[in-house]
Amino acid sequence: MRSLLLVPLAAALCFGCARTESAAEPPAESEQTVAPAARIDTPPSTDDLASLATGAVVLTGGWQLFDENARSGWTTRAGRGSQPAVVELADRGIVRAIAVDVANVEHEGRIPRVLLVEMSDKSATSGFAPIASIALPRERKDGLTFAATREVPGRWLRVSVKKTYSGNVAEVMEVRALGERLTHEANAPLTGSYQTSRGALQLTQNGNVVTGCEQRGALDGRLLTFLWRGKPAVATVSASGRILGGSWSSPEKMEPFDGRRVSATPKPCRTAVASLADELRAAGRAIVYGIHFDPESAALREESKPVLASIAEMLHAAPELRITIEDHSDTTLHDAHVSHARASAVMARLAGAGIDAARMQAAGMAATKPLASNDSPLGRAVNRRVELVRQ
């Protein structure tokens, strides 16, 4: 089922519909002088700079435009008075081509006739220069790709619907900004107090491990995967402290949230934070994020060390606990043998830290028990996890 976002909807259902730093009104079309972008058959082999999975953060407009899920989309009004979609890229970059998905729009009349794509190297509200004026054909099709007319380096991307085929409402399922990063900046610091549309977040970062009053998780590249009030969640945080994410109550039900960092110092927790051992004793199972492997391999990555050390410390402090270590993956890995080898690698690392191997078992679940939909990189990040199960 498609998920559509009308700009006037309540903020709880829309990332960026009510912002203190809203994007500036798009300039008049006469000011947007740019030749029509040429359609190309083969997309360039470059990164999607605007993907949420790379750490991009949507500031205004539809986050569904950039979630790499062509079954969810953004609905907006066209022309002057409309609100564009503005995304802050994880790094400064140059866009070489724009790819657009419209196969799953409600009907052909909602396909934009003209999309204007702009870049700014100044801010999210000014300094935008057009890089592509895209004339979309009136056909429901994915992967429509157009070469950028101008290569403008920048950090902020803006997408506006200028004309429609019928009416003044347009629908776009996905926009990909294909290009190269000019910088590779370190992740923005996460420690702080955040006010979001789903309540307060108090986050403390130590390396790639992130904890809070109701949170426990880790960084996976530029994505923060974590537990929030017992639900799996994923978020990106911009350099300016803007946070954007979603949590899952079931594989097909994602609850979006957005907000901003209001203080660099987390507030004290009102109640004691349950430890991993407490969670195992009470629930019999605990989800752990931050244990990463090489692709299609059981080789543990270096950034897994802090989380593995915390598990070993917990088991040393709770000698009565015996656990099964379950490896869970997304649908990019269906091999149960590799999944079992990953769980065994975690077990071996814990044994090397002094935990009696007789207290542990390994199980490879592969992609058989997803917590979120595997249709997007955000859902797949949530599904990549280790679970500890009390025996």
N, C-alpha and C positions, 0 to 999 in steps of 0.2 A: 504494500500500500504506500502510495506517495505521501510525503509529508510536505505541506506547502506553508509558506510564511507570508502573510500579508503585512506590509509595513505598519499599518495602523493598529495591529494587535497589541494586546497588553504585553508589558515588558517581560512577564514571566514566561511567555511563549516565544519571545523574540530576543535574540542577542543584539543589543545595540539600538533598539527602537527608541529608547529614552536615554540620551547620553548627555553628560555635562560637557563633553568635548565632541559635539556632533560635527559631521563633515559640513563644509561650506556648501552653499547652494551651487550646483553646477553652472558654469558660465553659459551665456547664451550661445546657441549653436553657431551663430556668425563668428564667435570668438574661437570656436573649435575647428580651425582650418587644418584638415588632414585628408590626404588622398585615401580613397577606399582601400582597405587591406585586401591583398590577393589571397585567394584560397589555395592551399597546398595539400597534396595528397598524402605526403609522408611527414608526420610530426618530427621535429628534431629530437635527437636522443639527449635530452637535457632534463633537468629537474623541474618539477612543478613548484615554483617558488611560493605560490599562494596556498599550498596545501596546509591544512591544520596540522597534519602529521609532521610537517617540517618545523613546527613551532610558530607558524603565522597566527596572528590574532585578528579576528574580525572586529572592527571598531563600530561600524554602522552597517545596516542592511542585513542581508540574509547570510547567516553562517553556512546554510546548506549549499551555497554556491561553491564552497571550498572544502567540503568534507569527503570528496572523492567517492561519493555514492550517487550514482546517476538516477536512483529511484526517489531521492528526496530533492526538493527544489525550492526556489525563491520566487515569490509572486510580488510584483511591485507595479506601481503606476509609471507611465511613460511621460517623457517630455519635461517641460519646466514645472517646478513644484514637486517633482518626484524626489525620493531619497535614494542616492546612489549607495552601492555597497563599497565600503572602504576597508582594506585589510592592511595591517602592518606586517611586513615580511620579517622573517627571523633574521635575515641578513640583507645588506644592501646588494642589489643585483641588477641585471639587465634582462629584459624579456625579449626573446627572439620571435615567439609565436604565441597565439592564443587559441586554445581548443575549447569548444562549446558543445555541451550535451543538451539536446532538446527532444530526444525520442519519447520521453515519458511525460511530456506536457499534456495538459487536460485536452486541448484540441489545437489544431494548427493555427487558428486565429490568434492564439496567445504567444506564438513564437515572435520574438522581437524582430522587427524589420531592420533596425539599426542599433547596434551596441557600440558605445564609445568606451574605450579603455584608455586610462591615463596613468602616468607615473609622476611621483613627486619625490624630490630629494631633500625637501625642506621640512614638511610637517604633514599631518593627517588632514589639515584643513586648507592648505595653500600650496602654491608652487607647482600645481599639476600641469603637465604637458601631455597632449594626446600622443599615443603611440599606435593606436589602431582604431579605425572606424570600420566596423564589421557589418556588412550587409548579409544577413542570414537568409538562406533560401526558405521558402515556405514548405518545409518538409520535416517530419518528425524523425530526426536522425541524431545519433551520437558521434562524437569525434570529428565534428566540423572544425577544421584547423585553418588558421589564417596567419600569414606572416606579418610581423610587426612592421609598420611603415617607417617608424623611427625607433632607434635604440637609445632610450633615455635611462641612464642609471638612476636608481632611486630605492627608497625603503617603503614607500606607501603606494598601493595600487588602488585605483578607483574604477568601478564599472557602473555605467549609467545606461538605461534604456532610453533611447532618443525617439524612436518611432516604432509603431506596431502595425501589423497587417489589418487589424480590426479592433475598434474600441481603444481604450486607454490603459488596459491592464495587460501586463506581459508576464511570462513565466519562463524561467531558465532553471535547468536542473543542476548544471555544473559548469564552472569556468576554471580552466587550468592555464596558468601563466608559465609557459615553458621558457627557461632561460638558464643563465649561469649566475652563481653567487660571486660577488666581488669581494666579500669579506666572510670570514668564518668566526663570528663572535662567540665568546663563551656564553653559556646559558645565563639568563638573567637570574639574580639572586632571588630565592623563593621565600626566605625567612621574613615573616611579618604577619600583621593582622589584616585580614581581607573582609570586606563587606560585600556579599554577593546576593543575588536574587533568591537564593535558597538558604540564607542565613550566614552567620559569621564563620570564617575559617581562621584558625591559628596555626601557622606552619613554621616549623623549625627545620632547616636544612643542615645536614652534616654529610659532606661529600655528596653522593647520589641518594642518600637515605633522607626521607622527609617524614616527620612525625608531627602530631598535633593533638588537640584535646579529644577529637573524635576521628582522627585521621592516622593512617599508617601507610606509607608507600615509598616509592622511589622514582627517580628519573630514568626514563627509557629514551635515550637520545634527548630530544627537546620536549618530550611528553612526560607529564607527571601522571603516573598510574598509582592509584591509592584507594583505600577503603574510607568511606565517609558515612558515618552512622550505619555501618554494617553493609553498605552497598558499594559495589565496585564503581570506580569513577576514573575519569581521565580529564586532564586540563592542560592548557598552555598558558604561560605567563609572559607578557611582553616586557621589554626593557623598561617601559614606563609604569609597570605594575598592573596593567590590565590583565584580568584572568578570564578565561573562557573555557567552558567544559560541559560535561554531562555525566550523569550517573544512571545506572541501570537497575531497575527493580525486577526485570525479567529480560531475556535475550532480545525481545522485540519492543521493549518499552524504555526509551531513553528520555531522561528528564534533564533538559538543558539548564545551565546556570551561567551567569556572567557577573562581573563586578570589578572591584579595584582594590589595590593595597592602600589602606588608610594609615598604616603605621609600619615602620620597619621593625618594631618590637612586638612580638605576639603577646596577647593578654594572658594572664594566668588562667588555668583551667578551673572551672567551678567545682568539678569532682575529679577524683583520682583517675588517671588514665589506666585502663585495663592493660596488663602486660600480655605478651604473647602466651606465656604459661597460663595466665588466668583465663584467656580465651579458650585455650585447649581444654582446660579443666571444665569450664562452663558449657561450651558448645561442642566440644569434641573435635573441632576442626578449625583451622586458621588459614586464611589466604595470605600469601607472602609475595610481594612484588620486589623487583630489584635483582633477581637472579637471572642472568642473561647468558645465552649460548651463541656460538657462531652458527650461521645459517646451515640447516640440514646436518648439524653436528652436535655431539655431546660435549664439545670443548667449552668449558666455562670461561666467560670473559672476565677480564681483570676487574671491571667495575662491580662484579658480584661479591668481592671479598668482604665489604662492610656488612652486608646482609647475612652472609654465611657466618661471619664472626658473631653477629648478634644471636643467631639461632644456636650456635655452639655454647655461647654464654648462658642462654636460657636453659639449655639441657644440662649444663653443669650445675646450675642453681636448682634444678628440679629433677633430681636423679630418679624419682619414681615414675617419670613420664617415659613411655615407650611410644614411638611414632611410626607411621607409614608416610613416606615422602612421595607425593604424587606430582608428576610433571604434567602440566596442561599447556596445550599450544593452540594456535589459531589454525585456520584451514590451509595455510601454506605448508603445514607439516601434517601428513596423514600417517606417517610411518610409526607404528607402535613400537618397533624395535629401537628406533632413535629416541623416542620419548622415554622408554624404559631406561635406555643408556644414560639419558640426562638425569633421571631421578637417581640412578646408581652413582653418577658422578657427584651429585650433591651429598649422597650418603658417604661416599669415599672421602670427600673433603671434610665432613664432620668427624668421621672416624680419625682422620689425620689430625684433627684438633683435640683428640682425646676422648671422644664420645664412644662408648662401647658399641661395636657394630651389632651386638645381639639386641640392642634396644631399638633398632631401626630396620625397616623394610623399604623396598623401592617398588614403585608402580608407575607405569607409563600410560597415561590416559589419552595422549595425543589431542585430537580436536573433538572428542566425543562428548564433552560436557562444557559447552560455551556458556559464559555469563552474559555475553552481549552478542549482537549481530556481527557476523564476519564480513558484512558488506562494505565496511569502511575501515581505514587504518586505525581509527579511534577505537572501534569495537574490537579489532584484532589485538590492539595493545592491551586492552582489558583482559582478553582471554589468555594472553601469555603470562603464566603465573606458576608458582609452586604452592601446593596445599599440604599442610601438615595435618595428619589425622591421628588422633589418639587411639592407640590399640586397646 
